[in-house]
Amino acid sequence: MANQQNQNQNQQQNQQQNNQNQQQNQGVAQSIKNTAGSAFETMHNALEATENIAMSAVDGTKNAVTKMTGQNKNHQNNNRNNQ
C-alpha cells in the first residue's frame, strides 16, 4: 500500500515537473518569437529609412538637372533674342 502511494506521489511530482517544463519552454519560445519580431521590425524600419534617403537623393538630382536644363534653355533663348 505504501509502495503504491509512493508511486502515485512520484507520478504527480513528475507530472507537475512536466507541466512546469512545458510552461518554461512556451515562455522561452514566446521570448524568441518576440525578439525575432522586434529584429524584423527594426530591419524593416531601417530599409524604409534607406529608401527615403535614396529617393530624396534621386529627387535632389532630378531637381538639379531640371534647374540646369532650364538655365541652359534660358541662356540659349537669351542668346537667340540678342542676335
PyMOL Python script that loads the backbone (N, CA, C, O; Angstrom):
from pymol import cmd

cmd.read_pdbstr("""\
ATOM      1  N   MET A   1       0.821  -1.195   0.000  1.00  0.00           N
ATOM      2  CA  MET A   1       0.000   0.000   0.000  1.00  0.00           C
ATOM      3  C   MET A   1       0.866   1.261   0.000  1.00  0.00           C
ATOM      4  O   MET A   1       0.609   2.190  -0.765  1.00  0.00           O
ATOM      5  N   ALA A   2       1.875   1.292   0.845  1.00  0.00           N
ATOM      6  CA  ALA A   2       2.771   2.446   0.923  1.00  0.00           C
ATOM      7  C   ALA A   2       3.536   2.603  -0.381  1.00  0.00           C
ATOM      8  O   ALA A   2       3.797   3.719  -0.830  1.00  0.00           O
ATOM      9  N   ASN A   3       3.895   1.468  -0.987  1.00  0.00           N
ATOM     10  CA  ASN A   3       4.613   1.498  -2.247  1.00  0.00           C
ATOM     11  C   ASN A   3       3.758   2.137  -3.349  1.00  0.00           C
ATOM     12  O   ASN A   3       4.264   2.916  -4.158  1.00  0.00           O
ATOM     13  N   GLN A   4       2.481   1.809  -3.377  1.00  0.00           N
ATOM     14  CA  GLN A   4       1.542   2.381  -4.352  1.00  0.00           C
ATOM     15  C   GLN A   4       1.395   3.884  -4.139  1.00  0.00           C
ATOM     16  O   GLN A   4       1.344   4.648  -5.102  1.00  0.00           O
ATOM     17  N   GLN A   5       1.328   4.307  -2.879  1.00  0.00           N
ATOM     18  CA  GLN A   5       1.220   5.731  -2.570  1.00  0.00           C
ATOM     19  C   GLN A   5       2.477   6.481  -3.034  1.00  0.00           C
ATOM     20  O   GLN A   5       2.389   7.588  -3.565  1.00  0.00           O
ATOM     21  N   ASN A   6       3.635   5.866  -2.825  1.00  0.00           N
ATOM     22  CA  ASN A   6       4.884   6.482  -3.277  1.00  0.00           C
ATOM     23  C   ASN A   6       4.912   6.623  -4.804  1.00  0.00           C
ATOM     24  O   ASN A   6       5.352   7.641  -5.338  1.00  0.00           O
ATOM     25  N   GLN A   7       4.442   5.597  -5.482  1.00  0.00           N
ATOM     26  CA  GLN A   7       4.405   5.649  -6.940  1.00  0.00           C
ATOM     27  C   GLN A   7       3.463   6.752  -7.428  1.00  0.00           C
ATOM     28  O   GLN A   7       3.787   7.511  -8.341  1.00  0.00           O
ATOM     29  N   ASN A   8       2.286   6.820  -6.792  1.00  0.00           N
ATOM     30  CA  ASN A   8       1.316   7.855  -7.152  1.00  0.00           C
ATOM     31  C   ASN A   8       1.893   9.247  -6.900  1.00  0.00           C
ATOM     32  O   ASN A   8       1.731  10.160  -7.709  1.00  0.00           O
ATOM     33  N   GLN A   9       2.565   9.386  -5.768  1.00  0.00           N
ATOM     34  CA  GLN A   9       3.164  10.666  -5.413  1.00  0.00           C
ATOM     35  C   GLN A   9       4.269  11.027  -6.419  1.00  0.00           C
ATOM     36  O   GLN A   9       4.380  12.179  -6.837  1.00  0.00           O
ATOM     37  N   ASN A  10       5.075  10.041  -6.800  1.00  0.00           N
ATOM     38  CA  ASN A  10       6.127  10.278  -7.788  1.00  0.00           C
ATOM     39  C   ASN A  10       5.537  10.670  -9.144  1.00  0.00           C
ATOM     40  O   ASN A  10       6.058  11.546  -9.835  1.00  0.00           O
ATOM     41  N   GLN A  11       4.447  10.007  -9.507  1.00  0.00           N
ATOM     42  CA  GLN A  11       3.798  10.336 -10.775  1.00  0.00           C
ATOM     43  C   GLN A  11       3.263  11.771 -10.755  1.00  0.00           C
ATOM     44  O   GLN A  11       3.377  12.498 -11.742  1.00  0.00           O
ATOM     45  N   GLN A  12       2.686  12.164  -9.637  1.00  0.00           N
ATOM     46  CA  GLN A  12       2.167  13.526  -9.512  1.00  0.00           C
ATOM     47  C   GLN A  12       3.306  14.548  -9.601  1.00  0.00           C
ATOM     48  O   GLN A  12       3.183  15.578 -10.263  1.00  0.00           O
ATOM     49  N   GLN A  13       4.410  14.240  -8.922  1.00  0.00           N
ATOM     50  CA  GLN A  13       5.554  15.148  -8.960  1.00  0.00           C
ATOM     51  C   GLN A  13       6.123  15.240 -10.376  1.00  0.00           C
ATOM     52  O   GLN A  13       6.482  16.321 -10.843  1.00  0.00           O
ATOM     53  N   ASN A  14       6.200  14.094 -11.049  1.00  0.00           N
ATOM     54  CA  ASN A  14       6.687  14.077 -12.424  1.00  0.00           C
ATOM     55  C   ASN A  14       5.773  14.891 -13.347  1.00  0.00           C
ATOM     56  O   ASN A  14       6.237  15.632 -14.214  1.00  0.00           O
ATOM     57  N   GLN A  15       4.466  14.731 -13.137  1.00  0.00           N
ATOM     58  CA  GLN A  15       3.508  15.475 -13.954  1.00  0.00           C
ATOM     59  C   GLN A  15       3.629  16.976 -13.691  1.00  0.00           C
ATOM     60  O   GLN A  15       3.576  17.778 -14.623  1.00  0.00           O
ATOM     61  N   GLN A  16       3.791  17.351 -12.434  1.00  0.00           N
ATOM     62  CA  GLN A  16       3.971  18.765 -12.098  1.00  0.00           C
ATOM     63  C   GLN A  16       5.251  19.316 -12.734  1.00  0.00           C
ATOM     64  O   GLN A  16       5.269  20.429 -13.258  1.00  0.00           O
ATOM     65  N   GLN A  17       6.305  18.523 -12.677  1.00  0.00           N
ATOM     66  CA  GLN A  17       7.576  18.940 -13.272  1.00  0.00           C
ATOM     67  C   GLN A  17       7.437  19.085 -14.787  1.00  0.00           C
ATOM     68  O   GLN A  17       7.951  20.031 -15.384  1.00  0.00           O
ATOM     69  N   ASN A  18       6.728  18.123 -15.398  1.00  0.00           N
ATOM     70  CA  ASN A  18       6.486  18.201 -16.841  1.00  0.00           C
ATOM     71  C   ASN A  18       5.698  19.458 -17.201  1.00  0.00           C
ATOM     72  O   ASN A  18       6.017  20.136 -18.178  1.00  0.00           O
ATOM     73  N   ASN A  19       4.678  19.766 -16.416  1.00  0.00           N
ATOM     74  CA  ASN A  19       3.867  20.968 -16.653  1.00  0.00           C
ATOM     75  C   ASN A  19       4.719  22.231 -16.527  1.00  0.00           C
ATOM     76  O   ASN A  19       4.608  23.148 -17.340  1.00  0.00           O
ATOM     77  N   GLN A  20       5.574  22.268 -15.497  1.00  0.00           N
ATOM     78  CA  GLN A  20       6.453  23.423 -15.316  1.00  0.00           C
ATOM     79  C   GLN A  20       7.422  23.556 -16.488  1.00  0.00           C
ATOM     80  O   GLN A  20       7.667  24.656 -16.985  1.00  0.00           O
ATOM     81  N   ASN A  21       7.973  22.417 -16.923  1.00  0.00           N
ATOM     82  CA  ASN A  21       8.894  22.438 -18.061  1.00  0.00           C
ATOM     83  C   ASN A  21       8.209  22.943 -19.330  1.00  0.00           C
ATOM     84  O   ASN A  21       8.785  23.724 -20.087  1.00  0.00           O
ATOM     85  N   GLN A  22       6.980  22.492 -19.553  1.00  0.00           N
ATOM     86  CA  GLN A  22       6.233  22.935 -20.731  1.00  0.00           C
ATOM     87  C   GLN A  22       5.966  24.436 -20.673  1.00  0.00           C
ATOM     88  O   GLN A  22       6.083  25.132 -21.681  1.00  0.00           O
ATOM     89  N   GLN A  23       5.609  24.925 -19.497  1.00  0.00           N
ATOM     90  CA  GLN A  23       5.357  26.356 -19.353  1.00  0.00           C
ATOM     91  C   GLN A  23       6.637  27.164 -19.595  1.00  0.00           C
ATOM     92  O   GLN A  23       6.608  28.206 -20.250  1.00  0.00           O
ATOM     93  N   GLN A  24       7.742  26.676 -19.067  1.00  0.00           N
ATOM     94  CA  GLN A  24       9.009  27.361 -19.288  1.00  0.00           C
ATOM     95  C   GLN A  24       9.394  27.346 -20.764  1.00  0.00           C
ATOM     96  O   GLN A  24       9.857  28.351 -21.303  1.00  0.00           O
ATOM     97  N   ASN A  25       9.200  26.200 -21.410  1.00  0.00           N
ATOM     98  CA  ASN A  25       9.508  26.085 -22.839  1.00  0.00           C
ATOM     99  C   ASN A  25       8.649  27.039 -23.663  1.00  0.00           C
ATOM    100  O   ASN A  25       9.133  27.673 -24.601  1.00  0.00           O
ATOM    101  N   GLN A  26       7.377  27.135 -23.305  1.00  0.00           N
ATOM    102  CA  GLN A  26       6.490  28.054 -24.014  1.00  0.00           C
ATOM    103  C   GLN A  26       6.933  29.497 -23.796  1.00  0.00           C
ATOM    104  O   GLN A  26       6.870  30.320 -24.710  1.00  0.00           O
ATOM    105  N   GLY A  27       7.379  29.795 -22.582  1.00  0.00           N
ATOM    106  CA  GLY A  27       7.877  31.144 -22.293  1.00  0.00           C
ATOM    107  C   GLY A  27       9.123  31.460 -23.099  1.00  0.00           C
ATOM    108  O   GLY A  27       9.261  32.564 -23.624  1.00  0.00           O
ATOM    109  N   VAL A  28      10.028  30.501 -23.201  1.00  0.00           N
ATOM    110  CA  VAL A  28      11.250  30.698 -23.979  1.00  0.00           C
ATOM    111  C   VAL A  28      10.899  30.863 -25.454  1.00  0.00           C
ATOM    112  O   VAL A  28      11.431  31.746 -26.127  1.00  0.00           O
ATOM    113  N   ALA A  29      10.009  30.019 -25.954  1.00  0.00           N
ATOM    114  CA  ALA A  29       9.612  30.103 -27.362  1.00  0.00           C
ATOM    115  C   ALA A  29       8.961  31.454 -27.657  1.00  0.00           C
ATOM    116  O   ALA A  29       9.235  32.060 -28.693  1.00  0.00           O
ATOM    117  N   GLN A  30       8.115  31.922 -26.769  1.00  0.00           N
ATOM    118  CA  GLN A  30       7.458  33.218 -26.972  1.00  0.00           C
ATOM    119  C   GLN A  30       8.479  34.351 -26.937  1.00  0.00           C
ATOM    120  O   GLN A  30       8.375  35.313 -27.698  1.00  0.00           O
ATOM    121  N   SER A  31       9.453  34.234 -26.061  1.00  0.00           N
ATOM    122  CA  SER A  31      10.508  35.245 -25.973  1.00  0.00           C
ATOM    123  C   SER A  31      11.325  35.293 -27.259  1.00  0.00           C
ATOM    124  O   SER A  31      11.652  36.373 -27.750  1.00  0.00           O
ATOM    125  N   ILE A  32      11.653  34.129 -27.802  1.00  0.00           N
ATOM    126  CA  ILE A  32      12.393  34.062 -29.063  1.00  0.00           C
ATOM    127  C   ILE A  32      11.563  34.681 -30.183  1.00  0.00           C
ATOM    128  O   ILE A  32      12.073  35.447 -31.000  1.00  0.00           O
ATOM    129  N   LYS A  33      10.296  34.344 -30.208  1.00  0.00           N
ATOM    130  CA  LYS A  33       9.401  34.889 -31.238  1.00  0.00           C
ATOM    131  C   LYS A  33       9.331  36.413 -31.136  1.00  0.00           C
ATOM    132  O   LYS A  33       9.396  37.106 -32.151  1.00  0.00           O
ATOM    133  N   ASN A  34       9.201  36.933 -29.921  1.00  0.00           N
ATOM    134  CA  ASN A  34       9.122  38.378 -29.727  1.00  0.00           C
ATOM    135  C   ASN A  34      10.419  39.065 -30.153  1.00  0.00           C
ATOM    136  O   ASN A  34      10.394  40.128 -30.773  1.00  0.00           O
ATOM    137  N   THR A  35      11.542  38.452 -29.815  1.00  0.00           N
ATOM    138  CA  THR A  35      12.839  39.017 -30.187  1.00  0.00           C
ATOM    139  C   THR A  35      13.003  39.037 -31.704  1.00  0.00           C
ATOM    140  O   THR A  35      13.462  40.027 -32.274  1.00  0.00           O
ATOM    141  N   ALA A  36      12.628  37.950 -32.343  1.00  0.00           N
ATOM    142  CA  ALA A  36      12.715  37.887 -33.806  1.00  0.00           C
ATOM    143  C   ALA A  36      11.798  38.934 -34.435  1.00  0.00           C
ATOM    144  O   ALA A  36      12.175  39.603 -35.397  1.00  0.00           O
ATOM    145  N   GLY A  37      10.611  39.066 -33.892  1.00  0.00           N
ATOM    146  CA  GLY A  37       9.673  40.074 -34.404  1.00  0.00           C
ATOM    147  C   GLY A  37      10.240  41.477 -34.281  1.00  0.00           C
ATOM    148  O   GLY A  37      10.114  42.287 -35.199  1.00  0.00           O
ATOM    149  N   SER A  38      10.856  41.759 -33.160  1.00  0.00           N
ATOM    150  CA  SER A  38      11.471  43.079 -32.966  1.00  0.00           C
ATOM    151  C   SER A  38      12.624  43.295 -33.938  1.00  0.00           C
ATOM    152  O   SER A  38      12.785  44.386 -34.485  1.00  0.00           O
ATOM    153  N   ALA A  39      13.417  42.264 -34.150  1.00  0.00           N
ATOM    154  CA  ALA A  39      14.546  42.373 -35.078  1.00  0.00           C
ATOM    155  C   ALA A  39      14.050  42.631 -36.497  1.00  0.00           C
ATOM    156  O   ALA A  39      14.601  43.477 -37.202  1.00  0.00           O
ATOM    157  N   PHE A  40      13.022  41.915 -36.915  1.00  0.00           N
ATOM    158  CA  PHE A  40      12.481  42.127 -38.253  1.00  0.00           C
ATOM    159  C   PHE A  40      11.881  43.523 -38.384  1.00  0.00           C
ATOM    160  O   PHE A  40      12.033  44.171 -39.419  1.00  0.00           O
ATOM    161  N   GLU A  41      11.210  43.980 -37.353  1.00  0.00           N
ATOM    162  CA  GLU A  41      10.618  45.325 -37.370  1.00  0.00           C
ATOM    163  C   GLU A  41      11.713  46.386 -37.484  1.00  0.00           C
ATOM    164  O   GLU A  41      11.564  47.360 -38.223  1.00  0.00           O
ATOM    165  N   THR A  42      12.807  46.197 -36.754  1.00  0.00           N
ATOM    166  CA  THR A  42      13.935  47.124 -36.810  1.00  0.00           C
ATOM    167  C   THR A  42      14.529  47.155 -38.217  1.00  0.00           C
ATOM    168  O   THR A  42      14.814  48.226 -38.752  1.00  0.00           O
ATOM    169  N   MET A  43      14.713  45.981 -38.809  1.00  0.00           N
ATOM    170  CA  MET A  43      15.260  45.915 -40.165  1.00  0.00           C
ATOM    171  C   MET A  43      14.317  46.565 -41.174  1.00  0.00           C
ATOM    172  O   MET A  43      14.760  47.270 -42.081  1.00  0.00           O
ATOM    173  N   HIS A  44      13.031  46.329 -41.014  1.00  0.00           N
ATOM    174  CA  HIS A  44      12.039  46.926 -41.908  1.00  0.00           C
ATOM    175  C   HIS A  44      12.112  48.447 -41.835  1.00  0.00           C
ATOM    176  O   HIS A  44      12.098  49.120 -42.865  1.00  0.00           O
ATOM    177  N   ASN A  45      12.191  48.988 -40.623  1.00  0.00           N
ATOM    178  CA  ASN A  45      12.282  50.432 -40.445  1.00  0.00           C
ATOM    179  C   ASN A  45      13.571  50.986 -41.049  1.00  0.00           C
ATOM    180  O   ASN A  45      13.575  52.065 -41.642  1.00  0.00           O
ATOM    181  N   ALA A  46      14.656  50.242 -40.892  1.00  0.00           N
ATOM    182  CA  ALA A  46      15.931  50.680 -41.460  1.00  0.00           C
ATOM    183  C   ALA A  46      15.859  50.702 -42.985  1.00  0.00           C
ATOM    184  O   ALA A  46      16.373  51.623 -43.621  1.00  0.00           O
ATOM    185  N   LEU A  47      15.225  49.695 -43.564  1.00  0.00           N
ATOM    186  CA  LEU A  47      15.076  49.663 -45.024  1.00  0.00           C
ATOM    187  C   LEU A  47      14.213  50.823 -45.519  1.00  0.00           C
ATOM    188  O   LEU A  47      14.511  51.427 -46.550  1.00  0.00           O
ATOM    189  N   GLU A  48      13.157  51.129 -44.793  1.00  0.00           N
ATOM    190  CA  GLU A  48      12.308  52.259 -45.173  1.00  0.00           C
ATOM    191  C   GLU A  48      13.084  53.565 -45.089  1.00  0.00           C
ATOM    192  O   GLU A  48      12.958  54.420 -45.966  1.00  0.00           O
ATOM    193  N   ALA A  49      13.879  53.722 -44.049  1.00  0.00           N
ATOM    194  CA  ALA A  49      14.687  54.937 -43.904  1.00  0.00           C
ATOM    195  C   ALA A  49      15.691  55.046 -45.046  1.00  0.00           C
ATOM    196  O   ALA A  49      15.897  56.128 -45.597  1.00  0.00           O
ATOM    197  N   THR A  50      16.316  53.924 -45.399  1.00  0.00           N
ATOM    198  CA  THR A  50      17.268  53.915 -46.510  1.00  0.00           C
ATOM    199  C   THR A  50      16.574  54.274 -47.815  1.00  0.00           C
ATOM    200  O   THR A  50      17.106  55.033 -48.625  1.00  0.00           O
ATOM    201  N   GLU A  51      15.387  53.725 -48.008  1.00  0.00           N
ATOM    202  CA  GLU A  51      14.620  54.036 -49.216  1.00  0.00           C
ATOM    203  C   GLU A  51      14.289  55.526 -49.271  1.00  0.00           C
ATOM    204  O   GLU A  51      14.404  56.148 -50.327  1.00  0.00           O
ATOM    205  N   ASN A  52      13.883  56.096 -48.149  1.00  0.00           N
ATOM    206  CA  ASN A  52      13.555  57.523 -48.116  1.00  0.00           C
ATOM    207  C   ASN A  52      14.769  58.385 -48.446  1.00  0.00           C
ATOM    208  O   ASN A  52      14.661  59.369 -49.178  1.00  0.00           O
ATOM    209  N   ILE A  53      15.923  58.010 -47.903  1.00  0.00           N
ATOM    210  CA  ILE A  53      17.159  58.747 -48.180  1.00  0.00           C
ATOM    211  C   ILE A  53      17.506  58.650 -49.661  1.00  0.00           C
ATOM    212  O   ILE A  53      17.852  59.648 -50.293  1.00  0.00           O
ATOM    213  N   ALA A  54      17.412  57.441 -50.209  1.00  0.00           N
ATOM    214  CA  ALA A  54      17.739  57.241 -51.621  1.00  0.00           C
ATOM    215  C   ALA A  54      16.795  58.039 -52.517  1.00  0.00           C
ATOM    216  O   ALA A  54      17.231  58.668 -53.482  1.00  0.00           O
ATOM    217  N   MET A  55      15.514  58.013 -52.198  1.00  0.00           N
ATOM    218  CA  MET A  55      14.550  58.740 -53.020  1.00  0.00           C
ATOM    219  C   MET A  55      14.757  60.247 -52.902  1.00  0.00           C
ATOM    220  O   MET A  55      14.552  60.972 -53.875  1.00  0.00           O
ATOM    221  N   SER A  56      15.152  60.723 -51.743  1.00  0.00           N
ATOM    222  CA  SER A  56      15.462  62.147 -51.591  1.00  0.00           C
ATOM    223  C   SER A  56      16.657  62.522 -52.452  1.00  0.00           C
ATOM    224  O   SER A  56      16.682  63.593 -53.059  1.00  0.00           O
ATOM    225  N   ALA A  57      17.643  61.642 -52.504  1.00  0.00           N
ATOM    226  CA  ALA A  57      18.808  61.895 -53.350  1.00  0.00           C
ATOM    227  C   ALA A  57      18.412  61.915 -54.821  1.00  0.00           C
ATOM    228  O   ALA A  57      18.889  62.756 -55.583  1.00  0.00           O
ATOM    229  N   VAL A  58      17.550  60.999 -55.217  1.00  0.00           N
ATOM    230  CA  VAL A  58      17.078  60.972 -56.605  1.00  0.00           C
ATOM    231  C   VAL A  58      16.302  62.252 -56.920  1.00  0.00           C
ATOM    232  O   VAL A  58      16.503  62.860 -57.972  1.00  0.00           O
ATOM    233  N   ASP A  59      15.421  62.656 -56.012  1.00  0.00           N
ATOM    234  CA  ASP A  59      14.656  63.888 -56.219  1.00  0.00           C
ATOM    235  C   ASP A  59      15.578  65.098 -56.312  1.00  0.00           C
ATOM    236  O   ASP A  59      15.369  65.982 -57.143  1.00  0.00           O
ATOM    237  N   GLY A  60      16.594  65.136 -55.461  1.00  0.00           N
ATOM    238  CA  GLY A  60      17.554  66.240 -55.495  1.00  0.00           C
ATOM    239  C   GLY A  60      18.298  66.286 -56.811  1.00  0.00           C
ATOM    240  O   GLY A  60      18.504  67.358 -57.381  1.00  0.00           O
ATOM    241  N   THR A  61      18.700  65.124 -57.292  1.00  0.00           N
ATOM    242  CA  THR A  61      19.399  65.056 -58.587  1.00  0.00           C
ATOM    243  C   THR A  61      18.480  65.503 -59.708  1.00  0.00           C
ATOM    244  O   THR A  61      18.887  66.264 -60.586  1.00  0.00           O
ATOM    245  N   LYS A  62      17.232  65.027 -59.680  1.00  0.00           N
ATOM    246  CA  LYS A  62      16.258  65.420 -60.704  1.00  0.00           C
ATOM    247  C   LYS A  62      16.058  66.933 -60.698  1.00  0.00           C
ATOM    248  O   LYS A  62      16.032  67.565 -61.754  1.00  0.00           O
ATOM    249  N   ASN A  63      15.919  67.506 -59.516  1.00  0.00           N
ATOM    250  CA  ASN A  63      15.715  68.952 -59.410  1.00  0.00           C
ATOM    251  C   ASN A  63      16.931  69.719 -59.922  1.00  0.00           C
ATOM    252  O   ASN A  63      16.792  70.743 -60.592  1.00  0.00           O
ATOM    253  N   ALA A  64      18.111  69.222 -59.605  1.00  0.00           N
ATOM    254  CA  ALA A  64      19.336  69.886 -60.073  1.00  0.00           C
ATOM    255  C   ALA A  64      19.438  69.830 -61.586  1.00  0.00           C
ATOM    256  O   ALA A  64      19.800  70.818 -62.225  1.00  0.00           O
ATOM    257  N   VAL A  65      19.119  68.668 -62.167  1.00  0.00           N
ATOM    258  CA  VAL A  65      19.166  68.523 -63.621  1.00  0.00           C
ATOM    259  C   VAL A  65      18.122  69.418 -64.266  1.00  0.00           C
ATOM    260  O   VAL A  65      18.397  70.080 -65.267  1.00  0.00           O
ATOM    261  N   THR A  66      16.923  69.439 -63.693  1.00  0.00           N
ATOM    262  CA  THR A  66      15.860  70.287 -64.228  1.00  0.00           C
ATOM    263  C   THR A  66      16.274  71.753 -64.184  1.00  0.00           C
ATOM    264  O   THR A  66      16.059  72.495 -65.142  1.00  0.00           O
ATOM    265  N   LYS A  67      16.863  72.163 -63.079  1.00  0.00           N
ATOM    266  CA  LYS A  67      17.305  73.546 -62.929  1.00  0.00           C
ATOM    267  C   LYS A  67      18.390  73.876 -63.950  1.00  0.00           C
ATOM    268  O   LYS A  67      18.354  74.921 -64.599  1.00  0.00           O
ATOM    269  N   MET A  68      19.357  72.962 -64.079  1.00  0.00           N
ATOM    270  CA  MET A  68      20.440  73.178 -65.043  1.00  0.00           C
ATOM    271  C   MET A  68      19.889  73.235 -66.459  1.00  0.00           C
ATOM    272  O   MET A  68      20.278  74.099 -67.245  1.00  0.00           O
ATOM    273  N   THR A  69      19.001  72.335 -66.782  1.00  0.00           N
ATOM    274  CA  THR A  69      18.421  72.301 -68.129  1.00  0.00           C
ATOM    275  C   THR A  69      17.630  73.571 -68.391  1.00  0.00           C
ATOM    276  O   THR A  69      17.699  74.153 -69.474  1.00  0.00           O
ATOM    277  N   GLY A  70      16.881  73.987 -67.386  1.00  0.00           N
ATOM    278  CA  GLY A  70      16.109  75.227 -67.519  1.00  0.00           C
ATOM    279  C   GLY A  70      17.006  76.432 -67.712  1.00  0.00           C
ATOM    280  O   GLY A  70      16.698  77.307 -68.522  1.00  0.00           O
ATOM    281  N   GLN A  71      18.115  76.494 -66.980  1.00  0.00           N
ATOM    282  CA  GLN A  71      19.052  77.612 -67.123  1.00  0.00           C
ATOM    283  C   GLN A  71      19.683  77.603 -68.501  1.00  0.00           C
ATOM    284  O   GLN A  71      19.854  78.655 -69.118  1.00  0.00           O
ATOM    285  N   ASN A  72      20.034  76.408 -68.992  1.00  0.00           N
ATOM    286  CA  ASN A  72      20.613  76.317 -70.341  1.00  0.00           C
ATOM    287  C   ASN A  72      19.624  76.783 -71.394  1.00  0.00           C
ATOM    288  O   ASN A  72      20.009  77.472 -72.339  1.00  0.00           O
ATOM    289  N   LYS A  73      18.352  76.418 -71.249  1.00  0.00           N
ATOM    290  CA  LYS A  73      17.327  76.849 -72.206  1.00  0.00           C
ATOM    291  C   LYS A  73      17.190  78.362 -72.169  1.00  0.00           C
ATOM    292  O   LYS A  73      17.130  79.017 -73.210  1.00  0.00           O
ATOM    293  N   ASN A  74      17.141  78.914 -70.952  1.00  0.00           N
ATOM    294  CA  ASN A  74      17.026  80.365 -70.819  1.00  0.00           C
ATOM    295  C   ASN A  74      18.234  81.052 -71.448  1.00  0.00           C
ATOM    296  O   ASN A  74      18.091  82.071 -72.124  1.00  0.00           O
ATOM    297  N   HIS A  75      19.399  80.506 -71.227  1.00  0.00           N
ATOM    298  CA  HIS A  75      20.620  81.080 -71.793  1.00  0.00           C
ATOM    299  C   HIS A  75      20.581  81.028 -73.320  1.00  0.00           C
ATOM    300  O   HIS A  75      20.947  81.990 -73.995  1.00  0.00           O
ATOM    301  N   GLN A  76      20.131  79.888 -73.855  1.00  0.00           N
ATOM    302  CA  GLN A  76      20.028  79.756 -75.310  1.00  0.00           C
ATOM    303  C   GLN A  76      18.998  80.740 -75.868  1.00  0.00           C
ATOM    304  O   GLN A  76      19.231  81.382 -76.893  1.00  0.00           O
ATOM    305  N   ASN A  77      17.866  80.849 -75.188  1.00  0.00           N
ATOM    306  CA  ASN A  77      16.823  81.783 -75.640  1.00  0.00           C
ATOM    307  C   ASN A  77      17.335  83.219 -75.588  1.00  0.00           C
ATOM    308  O   ASN A  77      17.072  84.008 -76.496  1.00  0.00           O
ATOM    309  N   ASN A  78      18.055  83.554 -74.543  1.00  0.00           N
ATOM    310  CA  ASN A  78      18.612  84.912 -74.438  1.00  0.00           C
ATOM    311  C   ASN A  78      19.585  85.185 -75.569  1.00  0.00           C
ATOM    312  O   ASN A  78      19.584  86.268 -76.155  1.00  0.00           O
ATOM    313  N   ASN A  79      20.417  84.197 -75.873  1.00  0.00           N
ATOM    314  CA  ASN A  79      21.365  84.364 -76.969  1.00  0.00           C
ATOM    315  C   ASN A  79      20.652  84.574 -78.306  1.00  0.00           C
ATOM    316  O   ASN A  79      21.087  85.394 -79.113  1.00  0.00           O
ATOM    317  N   ARG A  80      19.573  83.848 -78.544  1.00  0.00           N
ATOM    318  CA  ARG A  80      18.813  83.988 -79.780  1.00  0.00           C
ATOM    319  C   ARG A  80      18.169  85.390 -79.864  1.00  0.00           C
ATOM    320  O   ARG A  80      18.154  86.034 -80.912  1.00  0.00           O
ATOM    321  N   ASN A  81      17.647  85.818 -78.721  1.00  0.00           N
ATOM    322  CA  ASN A  81      16.979  87.119 -78.703  1.00  0.00           C
ATOM    323  C   ASN A  81      17.971  88.263 -78.894  1.00  0.00           C
ATOM    324  O   ASN A  81      17.610  89.308 -79.435  1.00  0.00           O
ATOM    325  N   ASN A  82      19.185  88.080 -78.466  1.00  0.00           N
ATOM    326  CA  ASN A  82      20.182  89.142 -78.570  1.00  0.00           C
ATOM    327  C   ASN A  82      20.806  89.222 -79.952  1.00  0.00           C
ATOM    328  O   ASN A  82      21.471  90.204 -80.280  1.00  0.00           O
ATOM    329  N   GLN A  83      20.597  88.206 -80.755  1.00  0.00           N
ATOM    330  CA  GLN A  83      21.238  88.215 -82.086  1.00  0.00           C
ATOM    331  C   GLN A  83      20.506  89.044 -83.059  1.00  0.00           C
ATOM    332  O   GLN A  83      20.919  89.151 -84.214  1.00  0.00           O
TER     333      GLN A  83
END
""", "prot")
cmd.dss("prot")
cmd.show_as("cartoon", "prot")
cmd.util.cbc("prot")
cmd.orient("prot")
